[in-house]
Amino acid sequence: MLNEESAIASPQTIEALTALLYRLASYTSTHLIDDAAILALIFC
């Protein structure tokens, strides 16, 4: 049976996911979005 702690995300889990999403967005904006081919695919 699931207890309350396993059913609700812990603050540590939320913090880790937030950090992961931030790093992914940072990498994407610095390495992929600057690429002219990717910009052409997005805007054309």
NORDA-V987618 format. One record per helix or strand. SS is the DSSP state (H for helix, E for strand). FROM is the first residue (numbers start at 1). LEN is the number of residues. If there is no record, write none. Layout:
# NORDA-V987618
{{SS,FROM,LEN} {SS,FROM,LEN}}
This chain:
# NORDA-V987618
{{H,4,4} {H,11,22} {H,36,8}}
